[in-house]
Amino acid sequence: MNKQLIAATLALSGAAAPALAVELEANAGIVSEYVFRGIPSSDGKAAAQGGLDATWEQGFYLGTWGSSVDFDGSDGIEVDFYGGWGNEIGDFSYSVGYTLYTYTDDADDDYAEFNLGGAWKWFSVDYAKGEYDNFGGPEVDYDFWSVTAEYEGLYATFGSLGDDLFDGVDSDYIEVGYGSSVQDLFDFTISYIDSDDGLLIGSDSNSRLIFGITKSFAVAE
């Protein structure tokens, strides 16, 4: 999923848009490898990604985002749908939302999550309570949480999916990186991710270096 979603939601929740009640923004990009919450999701290959977001000055948001995926030979398309509300009080901001992750073709499993996010200055915390709809087996409830520190484009995240999804195996990851804009033409990111064995899904490498570029543009504002 779009890792900038919570950050963008918290920032936009305090911004007024007097000209229109809703702002629409689209984004498109490519990453050298798609990794979500420490889970390799494109089998070591590049992934094309894109999305569309609607935000209201009252703090509400709706959006969809997609990416090509490949889980150890099971390829398809991930399409996410999300919505919620965010607000800020001084240096503190928070959001509540719901996310549905859907997958096509051979990667045909779904996840549904209730999301909470909070941030204060350079630090943010995210929590998700989710249900994994495994079409090849029983449904599984799980929890995810992460803590992130960010300053001037540099960031570091520690995240954990617990052991409910992966048969009691530790499922934590660490991600450090840097992101910035190039003369308002596009955004780029470079990140290093180290994942526990339980997150690898067929991959034999715990660590990976990832590059990405994204272009965002207003559809209506």
VENHU-V940715 format. One record per residue. N is the residue number from 0. RES is the residue in three letters. PHI is phi as a letter, one per 40 degrees, with the letter a starting at -180 (999 if undefined). OMEGA is omega in radians with two decimals (999 if undefined). NEAR is the number of other C-alpha atoms within 10 Angstrom. Layout:
<<N & RES & PHI & OMEGA & NEAR> <N & RES & PHI & OMEGA & NEAR>>
This chain:
<<0 & MET & 999 & 3.11 & 20> <1 & ASN & d & -3.06 & 14> <2 & LYS & c & 3.12 & 9> <3 & GLN & c & -3.03 & 8> <4 & LEU & d & -3.08 & 15> <5 & ILE & c & -3.13 & 23> <6 & ALA & c & -3.14 & 16> <7 & ALA & c & -3.14 & 12> <8 & THR & c & -3.12 & 26> <9 & LEU & c & 3.14 & 22> <10 & ALA & c & -3.08 & 16> <11 & LEU & c & -3.08 & 22> <12 & SER & c & -3.14 & 22> <13 & GLY & c & -3.10 & 17> <14 & ALA & c & 3.11 & 15> <15 & ALA & c & 3.09 & 13> <16 & ALA & b & -2.99 & 15> <17 & PRO & c & -3.05 & 9> <18 & ALA & c & -3.13 & 8> <19 & LEU & b & 3.13 & 11> <20 & ALA & c & -3.09 & 12> <21 & VAL & b & 3.02 & 16> <22 & GLU & b & 3.10 & 18> <23 & LEU & b & 3.11 & 17> <24 & GLU & b & 3.10 & 16> <25 & ALA & b & 3.09 & 18> <26 & ASN & a & 3.10 & 16> <27 & ALA & a & -3.11 & 18> <28 & GLY & a & 3.11 & 18> <29 & ILE & a & 3.08 & 19> <30 & VAL & b & -3.13 & 21> <31 & SER & c & 3.01 & 17> <32 & GLU & a & 3.13 & 21> <33 & TYR & c & 3.08 & 26> <34 & VAL & b & -3.12 & 21> <35 & PHE & b & -3.12 & 13> <36 & ARG & f & 3.11 & 24> <37 & GLY & g & -3.10 & 26> <38 & ILE & c & 3.05 & 23> <39 & PRO & c & -2.98 & 27> <40 & SER & b & 3.08 & 26> <41 & SER & b & 3.03 & 24> <42 & ASP & f & 3.08 & 21> <43 & GLY & g & -3.10 & 18> <44 & LYS & b & 3.07 & 14> <45 & ALA & c & -3.14 & 18> <46 & ALA & b & 3.03 & 21> <47 & ALA & c & -3.03 & 18> <48 & GLN & a & 3.09 & 23> <49 & GLY & a & -3.11 & 19> <50 & GLY & a & 3.12 & 20> <51 & LEU & a & -3.08 & 19> <52 & ASP & b & 3.03 & 20> <53 & ALA & b & 3.12 & 18> <54 & THR & b & 3.12 & 25> <55 & TRP & b & -3.10 & 19> <56 & GLU & c & 3.10 & 18> <57 & GLN & c & 3.10 & 17> <58 & GLY & h & 3.12 & 20> <59 & PHE & c & 3.10 & 20> <60 & TYR & a & 3.01 & 23> <61 & LEU & b & 3.12 & 19> <62 & GLY & a & 3.03 & 19> <63 & THR & a & -3.08 & 20> <64 & TRP & a & -3.10 & 21> <65 & GLY & b & 3.12 & 21> <66 & SER & a & 2.93 & 25> <67 & SER & c & -3.11 & 21> <68 & VAL & b & 3.05 & 28> <69 & ASP & a & -3.13 & 21> <70 & PHE & b & 3.09 & 19> <71 & ASP & f & 3.12 & 16> <72 & GLY & g & 3.08 & 12> <73 & SER & c & -3.04 & 15> <74 & ASP & c & -3.12 & 19> <75 & GLY & i & 3.12 & 18> <76 & ILE & b & 2.98 & 20> <77 & GLU & c & 3.06 & 23> <78 & VAL & b & -3.12 & 20> <79 & ASP & b & 3.05 & 21> <80 & PHE & b & -3.07 & 18> <81 & TYR & a & 3.10 & 20> <82 & GLY & a & 3.14 & 19> <83 & GLY & i & -3.09 & 19> <84 & TRP & a & 3.10 & 20> <85 & GLY & b & -3.13 & 24> <86 & ASN & a & 3.07 & 22> <87 & GLU & b & 3.10 & 19> <88 & ILE & b & -3.06 & 9> <89 & GLY & g & 3.14 & 9> <90 & ASP & c & -3.10 & 9> <91 & PHE & b & 3.08 & 14> <92 & SER & b & -3.09 & 21> <93 & TYR & a & 3.11 & 23> <94 & SER & a & 3.01 & 22> <95 & VAL & b & -3.10 & 20> <96 & GLY & a & 3.14 & 19> <97 & TYR & b & -3.12 & 18> <98 & THR & b & 3.03 & 21> <99 & LEU & b & 3.09 & 17> <100 & TYR & b & 3.12 & 19> <101 & THR & b & -3.10 & 18> <102 & TYR & b & -3.11 & 20> <103 & THR & b & 2.98 & 16> <104 & ASP & f & -3.04 & 11> <105 & ASP & c & -3.13 & 14> <106 & ALA & c & -2.92 & 18> <107 & ASP & c & 2.98 & 17> <108 & ASP & b & -3.13 & 16> <109 & ASP & b & 3.04 & 19> <110 & TYR & b & 3.04 & 18> <111 & ALA & b & -3.04 & 20> <112 & GLU & b & 2.88 & 21> <113 & PHE & c & -2.99 & 17> <114 & ASN & b & 3.01 & 21> <115 & LEU & b & 3.10 & 20> <116 & GLY & a & 3.09 & 21> <117 & GLY & a & -3.13 & 21> <118 & ALA & a & 3.05 & 21> <119 & TRP & a & -3.12 & 15> <120 & LYS & f & -3.03 & 12> <121 & TRP & c & -3.03 & 12> <122 & PHE & b & 3.08 & 16> <123 & SER & a & 3.12 & 20> <124 & VAL & b & 3.10 & 19> <125 & ASP & b & 3.10 & 19> <126 & TYR & b & 3.09 & 19> <127 & ALA & b & 2.99 & 21> <128 & LYS & b & -2.99 & 15> <129 & GLY & b & 3.06 & 19> <130 & GLU & b & 3.14 & 18> <131 & TYR & c & 3.13 & 18> <132 & ASP & c & -3.09 & 17> <133 & ASN & c & -3.08 & 13> <134 & PHE & c & 3.08 & 10> <135 & GLY & b & -3.09 & 8> <136 & GLY & a & -3.07 & 8> <137 & PRO & c & 3.04 & 9> <138 & GLU & c & -3.09 & 14> <139 & VAL & b & 3.02 & 14> <140 & ASP & c & -3.11 & 15> <141 & TYR & a & 3.07 & 17> <142 & ASP & b & 3.03 & 17> <143 & PHE & b & 3.01 & 18> <144 & TRP & a & 3.10 & 19> <145 & SER & a & 3.07 & 19> <146 & VAL & b & -3.09 & 17> <147 & THR & b & 2.97 & 18> <148 & ALA & b & -3.08 & 17> <149 & GLU & b & 3.10 & 16> <150 & TYR & a & 3.08 & 11> <151 & GLU & f & 3.10 & 9> <152 & GLY & g & 3.07 & 11> <153 & LEU & c & 3.13 & 15> <154 & TYR & a & 3.05 & 17> <155 & ALA & a & -3.10 & 18> <156 & THR & b & 2.90 & 19> <157 & PHE & b & -3.12 & 19> <158 & GLY & b & -3.12 & 21> <159 & SER & a & 3.01 & 21> <160 & LEU & b & -3.13 & 21> <161 & GLY & g & -3.13 & 18> <162 & ASP & b & -3.10 & 15> <163 & ASP & c & -3.08 & 14> <164 & LEU & c & -2.94 & 19> <165 & PHE & b & 2.97 & 16> <166 & ASP & f & 3.05 & 10> <167 & GLY & g & 3.14 & 10> <168 & VAL & c & 3.12 & 14> <169 & ASP & d & -3.04 & 18> <170 & SER & b & 3.13 & 24> <171 & ASP & b & 3.07 & 23> <172 & TYR & a & 3.05 & 23> <173 & ILE & b & 3.10 & 20> <174 & GLU & b & 3.04 & 20> <175 & VAL & b & -3.10 & 18> <176 & GLY & a & 3.13 & 18> <177 & TYR & a & 3.10 & 17> <178 & GLY & b & -3.13 & 17> <179 & SER & a & 3.08 & 15> <180 & SER & b & 3.10 & 14> <181 & VAL & b & 3.09 & 10> <182 & GLN & f & 3.13 & 7> <183 & ASP & g & 3.13 & 9> <184 & LEU & c & 3.12 & 11> <185 & PHE & a & 3.05 & 15> <186 & ASP & b & 3.07 & 16> <187 & PHE & b & 3.07 & 18> <188 & THR & b & 2.96 & 17> <189 & ILE & b & -3.06 & 17> <190 & SER & a & 3.03 & 17> <191 & TYR & b & -3.08 & 15> <192 & ILE & b & 3.06 & 22> <193 & ASP & b & -3.02 & 18> <194 & SER & b & 2.99 & 24> <195 & ASP & c & -3.11 & 18> <196 & ASP & d & -3.07 & 19> <197 & GLY & c & -3.10 & 22> <198 & LEU & c & -2.88 & 23> <199 & LEU & c & 3.07 & 21> <200 & ILE & f & 3.05 & 14> <201 & GLY & g & 3.12 & 13> <202 & SER & c & 3.13 & 15> <203 & ASP & b & -3.12 & 8> <204 & SER & b & 3.13 & 13> <205 & ASN & c & -3.05 & 17> <206 & SER & b & 3.14 & 17> <207 & ARG & a & 3.08 & 16> <208 & LEU & b & -2.97 & 14> <209 & ILE & b & 3.06 & 18> <210 & PHE & b & 3.11 & 18> <211 & GLY & a & 3.02 & 19> <212 & ILE & b & -3.11 & 19> <213 & THR & a & 3.04 & 18> <214 & LYS & b & 3.09 & 16> <215 & SER & b & 3.14 & 17> <216 & PHE & a & -3.11 & 13> <217 & ALA & c & 3.03 & 12> <218 & VAL & c & 3.06 & 13> <219 & ALA & a & 3.12 & 11> <220 & GLU & a & 999 & 14>>
